[in-house]
Amino acid sequence: MSWPGVYPRYRDYLPPISDEHIVTLQEGGTPLVRAHNLERRFNLPCALYLKCEGANPTGSFKDRGMTVAISQAKQSGAQAVICASTGNTAASAAAYAARAGIKAFVIVPEGQIALGKLAGSMIYGAHIIQIQGNFDKALEIVRQIAEKYPVTLVNSLNPHRIEGQKTAAFEICDALGQAPDYHALPVGNAGNITAYWKGYGEYFAQKKIAKRPVMLGFQAEGAAPIVLGHPLEHPKTVATAIKIGNPASWQGALRACDESGGLITTVSDAEILEAYRLLAQHEGIFCEPASAAAVAGVLKLAQHNYFNRTSTIVCTLTGHGLKDPENALSAASTPTHIVRAELHAVVRAMGL
Ligand SMILES: *Cc1c(COP(=O)(O)O)cnc(C)c1O
């Protein structure tokens, strides 16, 4: 039987929605890949796994929450949904709304959306409104619109998003037969770290796992409000998916960190881009820059002997690299050769 999607698979853990309202693209069921080459290269004393969320239908983990949020919106008779987005939420909302026959409005920062995310939102037929401001401003505006007008907010402030996203923690436990010792992920608006912690907590309460992991969250140096302890007016980072100055789920992130005995810390853009290249060139996994922040953070902690010998670490790779082709082209170290269309010229370019 093929993977049914996160709602059908984990319905016992999710809010009740009747079958005819479920909107799914069979999201979830994503690969959990062991990073043997990085383990060897960095002499890691532990097992490192990558949860490849770029394998979701629109290329990011946002689909897990969106299937539940849009199904719920459909069940409650919503005619339109709205979100603020750095790109992936927009693409996901647009796809699920299209499938549900609901109108989608997406509010994005002008000129700051990676090409693949904008292309997705456009082809799925969303109404795209670019604002001359950043994500935080967009979120402020959509919150007000959703309060005053008959449109349903599908940002992660919508609790159904968090509900759907927690299923990634279930999948990891189901695959490993237990919780990992550590779970690392990038932190932007902080919905995902909140959702994972909820998911691990529920499996723990149901005695499906004997313990919960230590949660490790990573923000980009130029966009690290939680680490700094105050909101930022002008967050800056190459990792646009986590370029957020005032995270909506700030408290959820702190709770995950405190209750698990974990930490939230920073990685630089240079470290993010290095991990981004390493994942592609040594593991064959092309994620987007924001996703690489988790791996960058784990490699940094490993250098300080943070992990012990028997640990299992899972990093969530939140989105697919093809979302952001421009960053890939500029970060790739491999030169391309242009030569005459002749055998000898090609052989010479090959260095043979
Ligand atoms: C949304 C997103 C994030 C950040 O997740 P939050 O829940 O906002 O912390 C990280 N990476 C990618 C690729 C994303 O799309």
The ligand as an SDF file (V2000), in Angstrom:
LIG
                    3D

 15 15  0  0  0  0  0  0  0  0999 V2000
    9.6480   27.6030    7.2420 C   0  0  0  0  0  0  0  0  0  0  0  0
   11.0260   27.1140    7.0630 C   0  0  0  0  0  0  0  0  0  0  0  0
   11.9760   27.1200    8.1000 C   0  0  0  0  0  0  0  0  0  0  0  0
   11.6850   27.7170    9.4560 C   0  0  0  0  0  0  0  0  0  0  0  0
   10.7220   27.0130   10.1630 O   0  0  0  0  0  0  0  0  0  0  0  0
    9.9580   27.7420   11.3690 P   0  0  0  0  0  0  0  0  0  0  0  0
    8.8700   26.8310   11.7240 O   0  0  0  0  0  0  0  0  0  0  0  0
    9.4990   29.0460   10.8300 O   0  0  0  0  0  0  0  0  0  0  0  0
   10.9770   27.9200   12.4540 O   0  0  0  0  0  0  0  0  0  0  0  0
   13.2150   26.5860    7.8720 C   0  0  0  0  0  0  0  0  0  0  0  0
   13.5530   26.0910    6.6660 N   0  0  0  0  0  0  0  0  0  0  0  0
   12.6770   26.0790    5.6400 C   0  0  0  0  0  0  0  0  0  0  0  0
   13.1220   25.5160    4.3480 C   0  0  0  0  0  0  0  0  0  0  0  0
   11.3940   26.5780    5.8020 C   0  0  0  0  0  0  0  0  0  0  0  0
   10.5560   26.5680    4.7750 O   0  0  0  0  0  0  0  0  0  0  0  0
  1  2  1  0
  2  3  1  0
  2 14  2  0
  3  4  1  0
  3 10  2  0
  4  5  1  0
  5  6  1  0
  6  7  2  0
  6  8  1  0
  6  9  1  0
 10 11  1  0
 11 12  2  0
 12 13  1  0
 12 14  1  0
 14 15  1  0
M  END
$$$$
